[in-house]
Structures are given as structure tokens and as C-alpha cells.
């Protein structure tokens, strides 16, 4: 059985046209909780798509957003003020949920 490690409540929708502004995220109170990468090809998000990460977690998308890259970096961010989480893959924010395998 897979266990949910934390639900994501992302405030901003991802947009492949705009890269994440790390300075703004830091000013908003977000810091890197964990850094990993996608196992193999990343074809963006589609509702329900399961994306295995190298650290043993699985990211399940809850939006559609196309982006292609091979083994891109993944940053799981946490807000130090209110505990909100964000997932950044290949410099784009994505909505979804992270599970342990």
C-alpha cells in the first residue's frame, strides 16, 4: 500500500512559458525540502499521470501541462510560515500529490 506523504496545495498554476522565480519563492517563505530528479523521460503532467522520482517518491499530476526533458531536476519546496508545499520540475511549478512507493 502506498502512503501519502503530503498533499500539495499549490497556489500558482504552472506555465511552461515562465520559469520559476526562485527569489520570489524564497521571499514568500519557501525553501527546498528535498531535491531529486525524474526517473527517465519527463513528458509534462497529465491528470493522474504518475511520475517516479529517483528518491523513491511518486508525484501524481493533477493538471495538464506539457514539457519534455530527460531526468530533470525536481525540487520539493515547503513554506516555513504555513507548511504549504510546491513541486518544481525542470523550472516549472506543477500541481499534484507526492506519495511514498
N, C-alpha and C positions, 0 to 999 in steps of 0.2 A: 504494500500500500504506500502511495506517495503522500508525503506530508507537506502541507502548505507552510512555507517558512515566513512569508509575509505577503499580504495583499498590497498591491500598488495603487496608490491614489494619486495619479499624476495630474498636475494642474494644466500643463501645456500639452497640446497635441503636437506630434512630430511633423516635421516638414522637411523633406529631403533637400529643399532649396536653401534652407538656412541651417548652418552648423550651430551646434550648441555653443553658447557663450559661457565659458567656464567661470569667468569673472563675475557675471551676473548670478550664476548658481551659487558661488561662494558668498556673495553679498546677501543672497536670500537664505543663507544658513545651511546649504548643502555641502557635505563632504563625502569623500569616497569611503564607502563601507567595505566594498570588495571590488577587485579588478580581476577579470578573467578574459576569455575570448570564446567566440562561437566555434564549435567543432565543425570544421569544413566550410562548405559554401553557405553564405547568408543571402537569401533572396527576399529580404524585407519581411514585413509582417502581413499576415492574413488572419482573419478571425479564427481562433482556435489552433493556429499553427504552433507546434511545439519545437522550440529551438534548444538543443542540448548545448550546454556550456562546458568548457574544459574543467571547471572546478566541481563538477558533479551536479550542479543545479540545472533546472529546465525552466526556460522562460516561455510562457504561453501568451501569445498575442491576443489583444482584444481590440485591434484596429487593423485597417488595411493601409499599408504604406510600402511602396516598392523601393528597394535599394539592393544592389548586388555588390558583394565583396567576398573575398576568401579569408576565413578565420579572422574576422575583425575583432578589435578590442571591445570589451564590454565593461562598463562601469556601473556598479550598483551604488547609488547615492542615497544618503539619509540626511534629513533635515534635523539639525541638532536642537532646534527650537520646538518642533511639534511632531517629530518622528515620521513625517511623510517620506516616501521613497520615490526615486526616479531610476529608470534604466536608460542608459545611453549606449547605443550600439553604433559604431562607426561614425561618431559625432552627431547622431540624431537621437532624439528622445522617442521612446516607444511606450505605449500603454499596454499593460498586461499584468500577469501574475508570475511570481517566481516560486518554484517548488523544489524540494529535495527529491532526488531519484529514489 
